[in-house]
């Protein structure tokens, strides 16, 4: 099933853009149909729920920082051992 391939020329592209712009303009709701902000009810949430999640996030960050320090120490020890081995190998050669 071969589909017809259409070359995209500047005039064709302009035509498509104009068609899409007309579609969007026809779909726009007039400002009179919008609900006033005074009548919109916002969902209220207790601050306790946010405080708990924020506290958990901060604790997690602290734990990750501690873990990062341990890993950095391990990496440093590995690099030092590698450097010593390189020196030993180069001396033997």
C-alpha positions in Angstrom: 0.0 0.0 0.0 1.9 3.0 -1.3 1.0 6.4 0.1 1.3 9.5 -1.9 4.2 11.6 -0.9 3.7 15.3 -0.9 6.5 17.7 -1.3 6.6 20.3 1.4 7.0 23.7 -0.3 6.9 27.0 1.4 3.4 27.7 0.0 2.1 24.3 1.1 3.5 24.8 4.6 2.0 28.3 4.8 -1.4 26.9 3.7 -1.3 24.2 6.4 -0.3 26.7 9.1 -3.2 29.0 8.1 -5.6 26.1 8.3 -4.4 25.1 11.7 -4.6 28.7 12.9 -8.2 28.9 11.7 -9.1 25.7 13.6 -7.5 27.0 16.8 -9.4 30.3 16.5 -12.7 28.6 16.1 -12.0 26.4 19.1 -11.2 29.3 21.4 -13.8 30.0 24.1 -14.9 33.6 24.4 -13.9 35.4 27.6 -17.6 35.6 28.7 -17.8 31.9 29.1 -15.0 31.6 31.6 -15.8 31.1 35.2 -14.8 34.0 37.5 -12.0 33.3 39.8 -14.2 34.2 42.8 -16.4 31.2 42.1 -13.6 28.7 41.7 -12.9 26.6 44.8 -9.3 25.6 45.5 -8.5 22.3 47.2 -7.1 23.0 50.7 -4.5 20.7 52.1 -3.1 20.7 55.6 0.5 21.8 56.0 1.3 18.7 58.1 1.2 16.5 55.0 3.7 18.7 53.2 5.9 19.1 56.2 6.2 15.3 56.6 7.1 14.7 53.0 9.6 17.6 53.1 11.2 16.2 56.3 11.5 12.7 54.6 13.1 14.3 51.6 15.6 16.2 53.7 16.4 13.0 55.7 16.9 11.1 52.4 19.3 13.9 51.2 21.3 13.6 54.4 21.5 9.8 54.1 22.6 10.1 50.5 25.3 12.6 51.4 26.7 10.2 54.1 26.7 7.4 51.5 28.4 9.6 49.0 31.2 10.4 51.5 31.8 6.7 52.1 31.9 6.0 48.4 34.3 8.8 47.8 36.6 7.4 50.5 36.4 4.0 48.9 37.2 5.5 45.5 40.2 7.4 46.9 41.6 4.2 48.5 41.1 2.3 45.2 42.9 5.0 43.2 45.8 5.1 45.7 46.1 1.3 45.5 46.1 1.4 41.7 48.8 4.1 41.7 51.0 2.0 44.0 50.5 -1.1 41.8 51.4 1.0 38.7 54.6 2.2 40.3 55.5 -1.4 41.4 54.8 -2.7 37.9 56.9 0.0 36.2 59.8 -0.6 38.6 59.8 -4.3 37.7 59.8 -3.7 34.0 
